Amino acid sequence: MGRNFLRLPSVSGRSSFVYSIVACSNLPKRRSIVLSFGHIMTENMTLEQLSANKCFEGEQRVYRHRSDTLKCDMTFGVFLPPAALEGKPCPVLFFLSGLTCTHENFIQKSGFQQHAARHNLIVVNPDTSPRGVEIAGQDDAYDFGSGAGFYVDAKEEPWSKHYKMYSYVTQELVDVVNANLPVVPGKRGIFGHSMGGHGALICALKNPGLYQSVSAFAPIANPTECPWGKKAFAGYLGSNPDDWALWDATHLVSQYESTPQELFIDQGAADNFLAGKQLLPENLLAAADGNDHIQTIFKQREGYDHSYFYIATFVAEHIAYHAALLTASA
């Protein structure tokens, strides 16, 4: 299959707007003006289509683009349901993967496509860290560096130049999606698994109104109190615990005072990382119990572990949950 390139030129003197002429295979040409969500759009809005596969009458695609935020090339998956292929606007759902994953794991192992097709949801799933950058030690461990960006904006050198996955997910990737895909404005959800569940929770909690639905499979719910989180936060954020708290869902829930949010938390009861005190959902639930602005749905799945077999079993329920909220009338 030939590669498709999408070029979105900048407009001089209009920093908060971008005009785009988009030409995607199987999507009609359209001209649009996109207003960013409280941030400035950039010139590097060229997408390179790497693959496209028909799937449940929709299409699973993979794109690459140059990220200004991360200062490297990034790859992400996009599932377009049948309605989107016809050019009809659809809600969009972002999925954030866990430690060691790339964009490929969720696409190939979860089986989400049939459910997204049924509900006509566009699903976007980015990589878990910057790629192709030269930082000493980034490939030395599975839980820090490559494949382990933890969806924070690093403050410590040498990580701070590239490792800004939070800003990438909540700003740049949102802009890229808005500019290139037939999405319904203001109908956006986010979910994730493990490290990505942590990412989904903090992205929603730190940006009230940006996402209309949020859920998490086996999230690292209190990273300031678990070995994975302590290692990552010390490396990316430094030694100040106050800085860590800004990226911890349990701390954010305890302090949350904005628009009420509902958090759907899913957990396998046979998850070895639950037993190993890496996930700590009980701490997040306790914090939510003390905050009237946060409602939680907690489902514990007996006999299920941390794997994609678990995700594949319950992803239909999560997709349906998001679809109900994203397709509801305002």
Buried (B, 14 or more C-beta within 10 A) or exposed (E): EEEBEBEBEBEEEEEEBBBBEBEBEEBEEEEBEBEBBEBEBBEBBBBBBBEBEEBBEBBBBBBBBBBBBBEBBBBBBBBBBBBBBBEEBBBBBBBBBBBBBBBBBBBEBBBBBBBBBBBBBBBBBBBBBBBEBEBEEBEEBEBBBBBBBBBBBBBBEBBEBBBBBBBBBBBBBBBBBBBBBBBBEEBBBBBBBBBBBBBBBBBBBBBBEBBBBBBBBBBBBBBBBBEBBBBBBBBBBEEEBEBBBBBBBBBBBBEBEEEEBBBBBBBBEEBEBBEEEBBBBBBBBBBBEEBEBBEBEBEEBEEBBBBBEBBEBBBBBBBEBBBEBBBEEE
